Amino acid sequence: MVAAATLPWALQCLASSTPNKMTELLQKIVRDATAPGASIIVSRNGAIRFKESIGTCCQISDRQARLKQDTLHPLYSFSKLITGTVVGIAKQEGRLDYGDPVSRHIPEFKGGGKDGITIRHCLTHSAGLNKVDSKQADTQAGWEDALRMLCAADVAWEPGSRTAYHGWSGAFLAGECVRRTHGGKPWDEICHEKLFGPIGAKSLSYAMPKAASHVAIVPQPKPEKPPPLTPRAAFSYAGQPGAGCFGTLADALKVLHLHLQNGVWKSKTLISRSILEEIHTVQYAKEITAAREAGKSPRHEPWGLGPLLRGPGAACEGHKWFGFYNQTSSGIFGHAGIDTLIGVADPATGIALMFATTHSPKDSATTITLRNSVTDLVLGGMFS
């Protein structure tokens, strides 16, 4: 567990006898300059139980814009959970399977040890391509450049033999496999058609935000510099399946709701229970268990097919960063977005949350403390 000594300001809020513990916590984040703004939305069994936005965010033309519930946030790597969901829908439609070699859908993706990479490897950070640099992908030209870079890369380790975080490459390849099964249709268009539209998440988009959008620039520019004058300067990661989705926290929460509702939305099955169960199964459970029984550190983390899972047994280091290190319910899942955003849900209680700050906290220790304080408060009975 995170040592109590690292949580003095958070514990003050958690010990409060008032009904506004979460509001106090958000206010303290802003007051202590941990971040200029913080926002959260919490639901249980699909019903919103709490939402609050405090402080400011930096936008294209206004460094001190008021943070609101309808502010668009860069979701960063929470986008991977979204991509994993869309891949699950493609499997539901019979377009692909997790065990498919990537080269089955992308014939030019071969050589350099890549022939054995499967879609499953891409969704579990085990493809061996974690060191490939990212490229812009919001345009067709940018997408094609990124694909050529991956097709030219060599693997850093045997696919499946270990996991190490793939910032963009794995999700990109999984997304391209889906595109190939849709005749090369743009990624954002597929996501709107298959997921965003059906669940009513109108704000979610992988497209480059418009200059007039109420979208937060995160992390913020340095104080001595003005905000970027163009979206391209501020949001170079737009379009990437693993990092480039934008939207309100409320709409991102709907993706978690779909998972908690066993893939069903308004009586329509978008993802079957069996596929969703596979998404929420620790893919390298045998390897993790064997390593622990041998007294060794596992070479794999408890990834599902998109989300990180709490899973059974001991917590891992990744759980600290994703915000559920102190939780023991094995079904908890979620994803983080750099050091400013998390989405977490627990099937055992039906609770889901999206939490974001409008700038990076001071250091990784502060990020870990903050995230686990939020989830401890939300999942610890406050909204039961």
N, C-alpha and C positions, 0 to 999 in steps of 0.2 A: 504493500500500500504506500501511497505518497505520505511521507512523514508529516505528522501533525504540525511540526515546527515550521514547515514551509507554508502553512495556511493561516497565518494570524488574522489577516483582514477578512478572509472568507469565513473563518469560524465565527467571527463576530456576527456575521449575517445569519449563519446557520443556527446560532444560538438564540436569535431574536424570538421574542414571544409574539410579535405582531404578525398579522396575516399577510404582510407585504414583504416577505423575506426576499423574494426574487427581485422586486423593485429596489430594495435596499442594496442588493448585490450589484445590480446594474448601475445604480447611482454611484456606488463606491468605485466601480471600474472607471467611470468618467471623472469623478472627483479626484481620484488618486493618479490621474493621467496615465492609467494603464492603456487606455484607448480613448479617442475623442467621442466615440459613440458605441453603443451596444444594443443589440436587438435580439429578442427571443420570441418564439411562439411554441406553445405546448398543447398537445391534444391527448385525449384518452378515448379509445374506441371510436375514433374519427371525429369527435366533437372537440372544438377548441375550448381549452380550459383556462388559458392565460396567454396574453400577448402584450408586449411592451417594447417600446423603442425610446431610447434616451440618448441625448447628445447630438453630435453632428457627423456629417460625412463630407468628403471632398468629392466634388463633381467637376465636369469639364470646365465650367465657367464660374464655379463658386466653391471656394475651399471650406466655407462654413455653412453649408446647406443643412437644414434640419433633417435629422434621420427620422424616417417614418416607416410604418408597416408596409407601405406600397413602394418603398425604395427598392430598386433592383440591386442585387448583390452579385458580384462575380463568385460563382460557386466553386471555382477551382476544382480540386480533385473529387469533390462530391459528385462531379460530372461522371466519374467512373462508375458510381453506383447507378446513375441514370443509364449510362451506356450498357452496363450489365443487364439492366432491366429490358432495354430494347433488344439486346441479343437474345434474352429469354423469350421475348415475343416472337422473334424470328424463328427460334427453335419450335415454339408453339405452332407456328404456321408451316412447319416442315421444311423450312428453307435451308437449315444447316444443323449441325450437331456439335456439341462441345469437343468431341474427340476428332473432329475434322482437322486434317493438316491445313494450315493457312494456305499452303500452295494449291490445295484443291480449289480454292476460290480465287486466289491470286497467283496464277501460274508463274509469273516472273519473280515471285518470292522464293528463291532457292539458292543453294550454295552457301558457303561460309558457316556450315553447321545449322542452317535454318530449316532444312528439310523436315526435321522432326518436330518443329514447333506446331502446336495445336491451338485452337481457339481457347481451350481450357488453360493452356500455359499463358496465353495473353491476358486472361482475366484474373490470374492468380500470381502475377509478378514473378513467374518462373520461366519466362521465355529466354532469358540470357541476353536481353537487349536493353538493359537499364541505363547504359552509358551513352546511348545515342542522343544527340542534342535535338531539342525541339525546333519546329519550324511553324510559321503562321499557316493556318489551314482554313481561314474563313473564305478564301477564294478558291476557285478551281485550280488556278496555277499554284497557289500555295500548298493545296492538298497534294497535288501531283509531285511537287518538289519533296514534300515530306515522305511520300511513298517511295520515291526513288532513293532517298537516303536510307530508308529501312531495307530496301531490296539490295542495297550495296553493302550493308553492314555484316560483320561477322559476329557470331555469338560469343559471349564472354564466359559461358559455362554450358554444360550439357543441359538442354531444356528439361525442366522438371526436377533436376537434382538439388535445387535449392531455390529459395525466394529472396529477392531483393527488390526494393520498390522501383517500379518502372514509371517514371513521371508522366510519360505520354505515349511511349511506343506500343505497349501492349493494348491499351484501349483503342489506339488509332487503328491497329491491325484488325482488331475485332470489329470495329466500326466499318472498316473497308470491306471485310468479308460480308457484312450485312448489305453494304451498298452494292456489291457485285451480285447478290441474290435479288436485288431490286433494279437491275438494269443500269446501275451507275447513278441512280437518283441521289441528289445531294443529301448529306447526312442530316442537316437540320430539317429538311423536308420530311425525311423518313421519321424522325423523332416526333414531329408535329402530327403526322398522320397516324402513327402507331401508338403513341403514348401521350404526348401533351394534349392533343385534342380530346381523346377519349376520357381523360381524367379531369378535363377542364382547367388545366394549368396554362392559362393563356399567356402568362408572362415569361414562361420558360422558353429559351431560345439559345441556339449555338451561333446565331448570326452576330455580326459586329453591331454593338449597340449604336443607336443614333445619337448625335451630339446633344439633342434636346432631351434625351431620356433622363429620368431621375435615377441614374445609376451611380453607385459609389465607386470611386477609384481606390483600390486597395491592393497593396499598401499605398499610403499617401505619399505624394512628392515631398521632398525635404522642405522645411519651412522657408528657406531662402529662395526656393524656386516656385514659380507660378504653376498652377495645375496645367497638365498637357492641354493643348488647344484642339486636338483632334482625338477621336476615339481610337484610331490606329496607334497613336503614341501611347495611349493609356491602356489599351486592351489587346496587346499583341498576341495573346494566347487564344483569342476568340476562334471558334470553329473546331478546336481540338476536342475529340470525344472524351479525352481523359482530363481536360482542364478548362474547356472553353464555353461552358454553359452559364447563362445569366438568368436571374429571375428573382421574384420575391421569396421570402422565407416561407410564406403560406403556400405558394405553389410547389416549392421544393418538398414541403411537408407532405403533399399529396402523393408523391412518389413513395414515401415511407408508408403512407396509408395503404397504398396498393399492395405492398408486401404484407402488411399486417392483416389485410383482408383476403389473404390467400389467393391473390392474383385476380380477384373479382372486383369490378367497378360497376355499380348500378345494375346488378344482376347479369352483367356480361363478363365472361371469363376472358381476360387478356393474357393471362399466363396460367397454365394448369397447375394444380396442387403438386403434382409430381415434379414438374420442372422447377417450381418455386422451392420445393424441398431440396432439390439438387443445388440450387443457387445458395441455399442456406445450410449446406453441409460443408464442414471443414474438409477441403479437398486433399490435404496431406495429413489427415488425422493419424494414419498408421505410422508415417515417418516421424511425426511429432511424438507420439506415444513411445515408439521404439527408442528414440533418442533419450527421452526422460527416464525410461526404465533402465537404460544403460548409464545413467548419470551424466549424460552429455547435454550440451545446449542444442536444441533443435535447429536444423538448417532451414526449416520452413516456419512461416507464421500461419496462423489459422484463418487463411483467406477462404471465403466462399467464392462464388463466381461473380465478383463485383464488389460486394461489401466485405469488410473485415468483420469476423465473428468473435464473440466472446468465447464460445465453445466450452467444453468441459475441461476440468483440470486447472492448472495454474495459469495465471495471467501472464501475458508476454509484454515486452517493452512497447510494442505497437499500441497496446491498449491504453497506455498512458497518453500518447499523443492523440488518440482518437476519443479520449474522454470517458472510457468506461473501465478504467483500471481497478477501481474499488468495487465494481459490481460483480455479482457472482451468478446471476441468472444466465444459464448457458445459451439462451436464445438471443440475447442482445446482439444487435448488429448496427452498423453505420459506416460513415466515412467522414474524413476530415477534408477541409479545403485549405491548403497551406497552414498558416498559424492563426487564421482569422475566422474559421467557420467549421462547425460540426453539425452533422445530422445523425441522431441516434434514436433507436426504437427498441422496445422490449415486448415481444409477443406475449409474454407471461402476464403482463399488466395491461397491454394495449396502449401504453404510453409512447408518444413520439415527440421529438423536439428538434427544432432548428435554432441554432445560436450563432450569432456573428458579431464581430467587432469591426470597426471601420478603419482600423490600422493594426499593424502587427504589434503585439505586446513586446515588452522590452527584451526578453530573452526566452529561450525554450522552456526554462524552468517556470517562468511566469505563465507561459501558455499552458503547460501541463497542469499547473495548480488551478488556473482559471477554469479550464475545461472540466476537470474532474470535480471541482466545486459545484459547477452548474449541474452536471449530471447527478452528482450525489444528492443535491437538493431536489431535483425533479423526480428522480427515480427512487428517492429514499422515503417516499410516503407523502410528500407535499400535495400531490395531485391524485391521491388514492381515494 
